């Protein structure tokens, strides 16, 4: 492991307050119970055990649950400001399944690890050429992304060759919702609302 620090960013939907509010019928619970759970802390602990030279940067943990379009907007507007070689972990709709495989890609001198759910083609001006499928360990139960992310980060910081992580897989394409219009109206969608109240459409 090199002596220089390795930056790892986290973008997740694991602390989305609105998701918890809709999932819990008792709305009089104290706010402390609604801000998130243990997943972010677990991942940070695992990363610290990989190397003390890892610098963990939280981009956002409040992406709307399962909203890959919003995650693509947030991370797509942030990653370019990080040093080359930064590893970006995307925990949005990230539990693996036959239709939602975890992948690692390299793009613009950065590494990205997350689900092959269309987020990566939405983030970039040109889609990644190839993704490498990350296979969860056999008989893994519970928080699968935790183990897979840790393996990928450990591999990248030591070898840098993500082609050794798995077999090539096509990058899934997710179409960005386009506005529609008529003579009297325009219908669009809001991608993101920042903390100033600005609507990104």
C-alpha positions, 0 to 999 in steps of 0.5 A: 500500500502506498504511503499517500492517502487514498480518497474514498467518497460515499454517496448513498440513500442510507440516511434519507429522512423522508424514507423513514418518515413514510416507513414509520406510521408513528410520526411522533418519534424523536428526530434522532430515530429518523436520521438514518441507521447503522449502514454508513457507520459499518461501511466507514468502519470496514474502510478504516480497517482496510487502511488507515491511509483512507480519507473518507469523504461524505458527498451525500447520504440523503439521496431519495431512496432508490432514486438513481437519477438524483444520485447521478446528479449529485455525484456527477456534479461533485466527482470532478473536484476530487483528486485523480484516483479517487474511489467513489462508492455509490450506495443507491439501489445497491443491493445486488440481484440478477437484474441489479449487478454490482460493478466497478468502472474507471472513468476520467481517471476516477474509480466508481463502484455501485450498481449497474442500474443506469446511474453511470451512463447518466453521470457522464457526457460519454458512457463508460466503455466497460464495467467489471462485474463484482460478485458477492461472496457465496452464502452472503447474508445481509448487507451485501454492498458492504462486503463487495465495496470493501473488496473493491476498495482494497483491490483498487488501492493495492493493484489499481487494475479493475479488470482483475475484479471480474468479468466485463459487463455492458453498462446499463442505459437509463434514459433521462426523463425529458420534458414534454410540451404543448402550445400551452404547457411544459411538463417536466420533473424535478431532479433535485432540491438543494438546501437553499430550496433551488429546484434542479429540473 
